[in-house]
Amino acid sequence: MLVSRAAGCRLSGSIGDKQIFELAGRYREHRHWMIRSFSLIMAGVMLRVWTLIYGGLAAVGIVDFTFETAYAAIAWLCWGPNLLLAIWFTRRPAEVANAA
């Protein structure tokens, strides 16, 4: 319970930071925070996707390690690549972003 309260307080503080950026007219920073936030929210979706991929590979017999071992990797795979992609997307040069 304590962990969820702490996470909720941090989330609400993070949302408050984003709203301050928007109200101050710092739309670029606000956009970057929203992209990062969305990538981390999608970690919940990716957790289920990676779990289903593991289940399919285990059912076919391609992987032979336990679910607990796979889940340790899946826990990182669900948010790590998402965040790296969001950081790359927000830090690429302006001329590349405008061309895309």
C-alpha positions in Angstrom: 0.0 0.0 0.0 2.8 2.4 0.9 4.5 1.8 -2.5 1.4 2.6 -4.4 0.9 5.8 -2.4 4.5 6.8 -3.1 4.1 6.0 -6.8 0.8 8.0 -6.9 2.4 11.0 -5.3 5.3 10.9 -7.7 3.0 10.5 -10.7 0.8 13.4 -9.6 4.0 15.5 -9.1 5.2 14.5 -12.6 1.8 15.5 -14.0 2.1 18.8 -12.2 5.5 19.4 -13.7 4.0 18.9 -17.2 1.2 21.2 -16.5 3.6 23.9 -15.4 5.5 23.6 -18.6 2.3 24.0 -20.6 1.0 27.0 -18.6 4.4 28.7 -18.9 4.3 28.4 -22.7 7.1 25.8 -22.8 5.3 23.6 -25.2 8.4 21.8 -26.5 9.3 20.6 -23.0 5.7 19.7 -22.4 5.6 17.6 -25.6 8.8 15.8 -24.6 7.4 15.0 -21.2 4.2 13.7 -22.7 6.1 11.5 -25.1 8.2 10.0 -22.3 5.1 9.6 -20.1 3.2 7.8 -22.9 6.2 5.5 -23.5 6.2 4.5 -19.8 2.4 4.1 -19.7 2.7 1.7 -22.7 5.0 -0.4 -20.6 1.9 -2.1 -19.2 0.8 -3.0 -22.6 4.2 -4.3 -23.6 4.4 -6.4 -20.5 1.4 -8.3 -21.7 2.7 -8.5 -25.3 6.1 -9.9 -24.2 4.4 -12.3 -21.8 2.3 -13.6 -24.7 5.4 -13.9 -27.0 7.2 -15.9 -24.3 4.1 -18.1 -23.9 4.0 -18.8 -27.6 7.7 -19.5 -27.8 7.6 -21.8 -24.8 4.5 -23.7 -26.1 6.3 -24.4 -29.4 9.5 -25.4 -27.5 11.8 -22.7 -28.8 12.7 -21.5 -25.3 13.4 -23.8 -22.4 13.8 -21.5 -19.4 11.2 -21.0 -16.7 8.6 -18.3 -16.6 10.3 -16.7 -13.6 13.5 -16.4 -15.5 11.7 -15.0 -18.5 9.7 -12.6 -16.4 12.9 -11.0 -15.0 13.9 -10.1 -18.6 10.4 -9.2 -19.6 10.2 -6.7 -16.7 13.0 -4.8 -18.3 11.9 -5.3 -21.9 8.5 -3.8 -21.2 9.8 -0.3 -20.4 13.4 -0.1 -21.4 13.2 0.0 -25.2 10.1 2.2 -24.9 11.9 4.8 -22.9 15.0 4.6 -25.1 12.9 5.1 -28.2 11.1 8.1 -26.6 14.4 9.7 -25.6 15.8 9.2 -29.1 12.6 10.6 -30.6 12.7 13.7 -28.5 16.5 14.4 -28.9 16.9 14.0 -32.6 17.9 17.1 -34.6 15.1 19.5 -35.6 15.8 19.1 -39.4 15.4 15.3 -39.1 12.2 15.7 -37.1 10.7 18.1 -39.6 11.5 15.9 -42.5 9.7 12.9 -40.9 
